[in-house]
Amino acid sequence: MLRMMQPYRRKLSREDAGTGTILIDKARWRLFPPPMQEFVVEVAGRRFATRIVAEDCCCVPPAHQHRHLEAGHFSHLLKFTPGAVIEFTQDGETYVIRNG
């Protein structure tokens, strides 16, 4: 089911920038496809296939998951440094990613 989303903004952490991924806040998981399902993003007018990866974690109890969007293959088209703001919007089934 396609859900149109309000813009979602995330400030990149040092870990995001270093791994080429974007952490998706748990409250926003429902806005994205389930982990490991490919979907299309548009960055700087170019389209890329990507996916969300779920990572089991126990950084704080109880055990839980973190979800990251794989962005390493298009991060060079964005300001992808710690503190940079990334914005997601949706255009039909395509997620548009830009600096926000």
SULMOFEN-V63128 format. One record per residue. PHI is phi in radians with two decimals (* if undefined). PSI is psi in whole degrees, 0 to 359 (none if undefined). D_LAST is the distance of its C-alpha to the last C-alpha in Angstrom with 2 decimals. Layout:
{{PHI:PSI:D_LAST} {PHI:PSI:D_LAST}}
This chain:
{{*:131:26.46} {-1.54:125:23.22} {-2.00:124:21.07} {-1.32:138:18.38} {-1.97:147:15.41} {-1.25:155:13.30} {-0.93:137:9.53} {-2.03:123:9.41} {-1.99:141:6.97} {-2.44:130:8.69} {-1.47:126:9.19} {-1.19:136:11.25} {-1.55:172:14.86} {-1.06:320:17.50} {-1.12:316:18.98} {-0.97:307:15.94} {-1.08:322:15.68} {-1.29:330:19.47} {-1.73:351:20.10} {1.23:31:17.50} {-2.23:167:16.61} {-2.21:119:13.99} {-1.16:133:15.76} {-1.78:120:15.64} {-1.03:141:16.68} {-0.94:322:20.14} {-1.12:343:19.40} {-1.85:1:17.04} {-0.93:320:19.57} {-1.14:344:21.05} {-1.41:348:18.02} {-2.07:159:18.55} {-1.06:161:21.78} {-1.14:160:24.28} {-0.93:143:24.49} {1.26:3:25.88} {-1.62:120:25.43} {-1.17:145:23.85} {-2.60:170:21.27} {-1.79:134:19.28} {-2.10:152:15.65} {-2.04:128:14.41} {-2.33:123:12.44} {0.91:41:12.78} {1.37:3:15.51} {-1.98:147:17.43} {-1.81:142:18.51} {-2.42:146:19.23} {-1.52:138:21.20} {-2.61:185:20.05} {-2.77:166:20.99} {-1.68:135:20.57} {-1.97:130:23.07} {-1.67:134:24.75} {-2.17:120:26.17} {-1.17:141:28.99} {-2.58:150:28.72} {-2.34:37:30.92} {-1.05:327:28.88} {-2.46:144:29.94} {-1.17:153:32.59} {-1.37:172:32.91} {-0.99:142:32.02} {-2.69:188:28.81} {-2.11:153:26.15} {-2.01:145:22.70} {-2.12:132:20.72} {-2.18:138:18.54} {-1.53:128:16.91} {-1.26:120:18.45} {-2.24:1:15.98} {-1.02:330:18.35} {-1.43:355:19.37} {-2.36:2:16.07} {-1.08:335:14.19} {-1.15:345:15.65} {-1.56:357:13.48} {-2.14:164:10.23} {-1.36:104:9.91} {-2.06:64:11.52} {-2.18:158:13.00} {-0.94:132:13.69} {1.64:342:11.35} {-1.20:145:8.22} {-1.73:130:5.33} {-1.91:136:5.35} {-2.08:134:4.97} {-1.91:133:8.54} {-2.31:175:10.43} {-2.22:136:14.05} {-2.20:96:16.25} {1.15:235:19.78} {-1.61:359:20.30} {-1.70:135:17.45} {-1.65:126:14.15} {-1.73:127:11.33} {-2.07:131:8.86} {-2.64:170:6.12} {-1.32:139:3.78} {-2.05:none:0.00}}
